[in-house]
């Protein structure tokens, strides 16, 4: 008979390593590590998805316990029930939906949960447990055009890994752009030069909140022909760092290094004149001279004044400003959506330009989420007329 492995309330534990790395594991009530989960999560340590997978996995393991299931007894239909429970917006048969009081997973979270569960149970099968379930999860499919585009010279394998747990809903282009004129309205209701700078850098740079709050002063090369030699114009190097005191982390993990006091590599983002102007105004008037941490964004009030500013603080500032400006709830990521759309419009739909300007991993991401066509564009109009058969 299979031994019950899940007892009591499981929780995610962050682990800070001596070299500055941060990883995540799952602990049992007594404080011991859940080996089955840790062996899976350690494969993603430092890959940018370990934290997300840890929280997705601990929720699933709690559900297993509530259903009196173990790693060995759970089946494919059980996993389908779980995916339905976390994505349910209404009551499901035989009781309430899982995660009562919390919002159901959206398409993106469901896709992440599907990837996490598939990887976890394939890992368990590699250890000799529940190979029947792994066989049902380890499916293959024919490659699509997008798969071939991602491969070198258009070549792709004959089959591609498929996930039967992933949601079948089509991906939508992201509708959450900033309201028209939002940048100016937000600038009018904030009083801090730091906050004005944040709005300028989110608007013109397309930064993620974690990227902006993780910037160091040494990452900024705000003059022409900087010493790094990697970009002729003013630019910033977005460098992924673990263990920052404000817990900010850049999502992308481009290779970077410090040579002779000069940052090289990382994700390079161009900096606009407005961004430079607001930077110098902030540095000359508000940046504390005693700050020894070398980070760009700092807190300005209370006992924590001068300490690095967390991404959550940036999000709350933008949200409060949106309410004061009567724009509704504004999120920092909306600036990124608007930035991507503006770059696409200005470059006549050039996906490569938009990808590199915003630091996305692939043109497919930009195409699926942001790309669109102007219905008044002459090319669009000519194409429709050709289809209609009119001059």
N, C-alpha and C positions, 0 to 999 in steps of 0.2 A: 504494500500500500504506500502511495506517495506521501512523503513527509511534508507537513504543512510548513511552508517557509515564511509566510507573511503573518506576523503577530503584532498587534497593536498599531500605533500611529507611526507611520514612516515619515521621514522629513528629509529635505535636501540640505546638505551641508557644504558650505564653501570652504575650500582649503587654500591657504596662502603658502606658497613655497618660498624657500630662502632666496631663490634667484629671481623673485618678483612675479613668477607665474601664478595664475589662479586657476584652480580646477574645481570640479563639483562631484560629489558622490551622494549616496543615499544611506542614511543611518536608520537603524532599528531603535526601538524605545530605550534599550539599555545603553545606547551609544556605540554599539558595534556596527561595523560596515556591512551592508548587504552585499556579499561577494558577487552574487549573480549580476546585480546591477552595476557594481563598480567595474567589473571586468568588461562590461559593454561601454560604459561612459569613458573609461580611460582611453579608449581608442579615439575619442573626439577631443581630448584635452588639448587646449590651445588652438582648436580648429574653428572657433567662433560659434559652434553649435552646442558645445557641451552644457552650457547653462540652460539653454532652451530644452534640450533633450532630457536633462535631469528633472525639470519640472513637469514635462510631459509624461515622463516615465513614472514618476512618483504618483501622479494622479491615476495612471493606469493600474499600478500595483495596489493602491488603496481600493480601487474598484474590484480587482481580483479578490481581495480579502472580503469585501462586502458581499460578493457573489459566492463565497466559499470555494474559490477555484485556486489552483496552484499552477506553477510553471508547467508541470507535467500533464495536468488534466485540462487546461484551457484548449479550446478548439477554434477553428476558423470562424464558425458561426458566433462563438462568444465574442471574438474580436469585432465582428460586424455589429453585434449588439452594442458593444462599447462605443464604437465610432458613431453609431446612431444616437447613443445617449449623450455624448459630449457635444454633438451638433444639434440636438433637439431644441426647438424653440417652443414646443408645447409639451404637455404631459404625455408620457408614453404609457402603453398598457402596463398594468400591474404596479402602478405607483408613480412617483415623481421622477422627473429626469435627474440624471446624475449632475453633481455640482450645483445643488439647489442654492439659489441666491446669487449665482454668478452668471455672467453672460455666456451663451453657448459659443462654441468655437466657430469662427468664420472659415471661409474656404482656405485661407492661407494657413491658419492654425490646424485645420483638419489635415491638410496635406503634410504639414510637419509632423503631426501625430502619426500619420500613416507611415511615413519614412522611419520614424523612431521605432514604432512597433515592429515593422518588418525587420529592421536591422537587429533589434533586440532578440527576436525569436530565431533569426538565422544564427545569431551568436550562440544562443542556447543549444541549437541543433549541433553546432560545431563542438559543443562540450558533451554531446551524446544525449541530450534531452529533447523530447517532443519533436522528433524528426518528421513525423507525419504532418504536423502543422507547418513546419518549414517547407515541406514539399508543396503545400498548397499556396504558400506565400511567394515562393521563388519561381515566378512566371516569367516568360519572355514574350516579346511582341515584335512585329516588323517595324523597322525604323521609319520615322516620318521625315518629311522634308526638313523640318527644323533640326532633327537629329543629324541629318546629313550635312546641314549647314554648319553645325558645330564642329564637325570633324575635318581634319586636314585634307585639303584638296577635294572636299565633297564626298570622301569615302566614309563609309560607316560599316559597322559590323552587320552581319546578316540578321541578327536579332538583337533586341535591346531589353534590358531589365524592365519589368512592369510591376506595379504595386496594386494588387486587387483591393486594398483597403482605401486607396486614395479616392477623394470625391470625384464624381463624374461631371461636376458642373463646369461649364465653360468659363474660362478666365475673362474678366471684364477689364476694360481700360479704366484706370482709376479716376473716379469723379471728384475726388476731394481736393480741389484746387482752392487757392485763396480767393476771397471775394474781390471784385474789381476795386482797385484803389486801396487795398488793405494795407499795403506797406506805408503809404503816407498817413493813413488814419492811425495806425499803430504808433508811428513815430511821434504823432501829435499828443498821445496820451501817456507816454513814458517820460520820466524826468531824468533818469540816469543816463550818462553818456555810455556806460557799459551796455545798457539795454538797447540804446540806439545802435550801437555798434553790432550787437547780436542780430538785430533785425536786418541791418545792411549785409552782414556776412551770410545770413541764412538766405536772403533774397538773391544776392549776386553770386554766391559761391555754391549754392545747392548743398550745403553741409548737412549731415545728420547731426542730431543733438549731441551724441557721444563724440563725434569727430570734433565739433567746435569746442566743447568743454574739455577735450583731451589735448588741445593744442598747447605747445610750449612756445615761449618767445623765440627759442632757437629754431623752431620750425618755420618761421616767417622770414622770407627773403623778399622784402618789399621795395627793391630797387632794380633798375635795369641791369642785366648781365651780372647777376649775383655770383658769388664765388663757387657755388656748387656746380655751375656750368650746365645745368639740366633744363633750364628754361630761360629764354632771353628776357621775358617780361617779369613783373612782380608776381610772386606766387607763394603758395604755402605747401609744406610737405606734411601730409596726413600720415602719421606713424602709429601703428598699433602698439600700445604699451599695456602690459598687465601690471596690476598692483598699484595704480594711482590712488592717492588718498581720497579723491572724489568719486572713485569707481567708474570713471568715464573710460570707455574703450571704443576705438574705431572698429567698425565692422570688418572692413577690408584689411587683409594682412599682407600688404605689399612689403617686400624686403627693403630694409633701410639700415643705415649705419651712420655713426658719428666719426668723422675723420678730421683731425686738427681743429676741433671745435665747430665744424661745419656739417650740418645734416645733409645727407645725400640719400636719394631713393624715396621710398614711400609712395603714396598716391599724391601726385602733384596737381594742385588746383590753382588756376589763374586767379588773380586778385584784381578787382576793379578799382578805379580812382576813388569811388565813393567808399569802398571798404578801407582804403588807405587813409582817407581823410578822417573817418570815424575812429580808426585805430589810433591815430596820433592824438586826436582830441581826448580820447579815453586815457591813453598812457600819460599825457601831460597833466591831466587834471584829477583823475580819480585813482589811477593805479598806485597802490601803496609801495613806497620805496623800500619798506622793510621786508617785503615778500621775498623769501629766499627759495621758494619752490620752483620758480621760473615758469609757472604756468600762466597762460594768457587771461583766462576768465576767473575772476575772484569774487568772493562774497563781500558785501559792502556794509552790513549792519550787524549789530549784536556782538556776542563774544567770539563768533567765528569770522569776524571781519578780517579780510586779507587772506583767508584760506581759499583753496581752489573751489570753484563753483561747480556743483553737481549738475548733471543733465536734467535731473528732476526739478531743480531750481529754475533752469531755463524754461522747461515746459510750463511750470506754474506761472512764471512771469508772462509768457506769451498768452496763456489762457486768461489771466487777469486783464491784460491789456486789451484782448479781444472783447471782453465783457464791457470794459470802460468805453471802448470805441463803438459799442453797439453792433459788433460784427458777429456776435455769437461766440461759441467756443472755438478758438484757433489753436492748432497744434503746430509745433515746429516742422513736422514732416510735410505739412501742406506747402511750405515754402519750396521744398524739394520737388514736389509734384509740379508746381507752377514754374519753377526753374527749368525742369526738363521740357515742359511744353513750349516755353519761350525759346529755348535753344533749338528745338525741332522746327519751330516756325521760322526762326531767323536763318536756319541753315537749309531751308527748303526740304525738310524731312530727312536730313542726313543722319542716319542712326549711329554711325561711327562717331561723328562729332558729338552727338548727345551722350553716347556711352562714355567717352573719355572726359567730357566736361563734368559729368556727374559722378564718375567713378563706378559705374555699374559693371557687373561681371561680364555681361554679354549683350549684344545688340538685340537678342530675342526678348530680354527683359524690357528694354526700352520700347520695342515694337509692340509687345503684347499689352503693356500697361499705359504707355503715354502716346504712342504714335496715333495720329489722326489726319484727316484730310480736310482742307477748307472747301466747303461746297461751292464757294464762289471762285475758286482757283481756275484759271483759264484751261489748264490741263485737264482738270476734273470735268469742267464743262464740255471740253472737246471730246473726252472719252464717252460721256453720256450721249452726246449728239451722234457719235458714231454708232453706238449701240441702238439708239432710237432710229437711225437711218435718216436724219435730217441734216440739212446743211448748216 
